[in-house]
Amino acid sequence: MKNIVLYMFIAAGLLMAACTDKDSRVTGITVEPHEVTLMSVGHSIVLTATVTPEKASEKTVYWFTSNPERVTVDNDGRITCISAWPVNEFVTIYVMTKESLHEASCRVWYRLN
């Protein structure tokens, strides 16, 4: 009888641990704003990434630019225009979660003042 109770406590503990792990896993990411316009070389804007769920245990994100010759992005989501480009073209900034590799993006346009 003692063994059955012991096994029930072990099973309940494992089940609770599995649920906790699953509940704290990253399920998605968003970036705000979804689209921006940079007005001149040197113009910067900070993008905000939100990892879901809020209680996710691993919220590390990585930022990437589709064209580092036009727009740079730092580890905090600050994008900076470093060269002009045609107004009908855009650069995409991507943010990706470390856990589960979820991705979101922001379209960046360029327009002279």
Buried (B, 14 or more C-beta within 10 A) or exposed (E): EEEEEEEEEEEEEEEEEEEEEEEEEBBBBEBEEEEBBBBEEEBEBEBEBBBBEEEBEEBEBBBEBBBEEBBBBEEEBEBBBBEEBEEEEBBEBBBBBEBBEBBBBBBBBBEEE
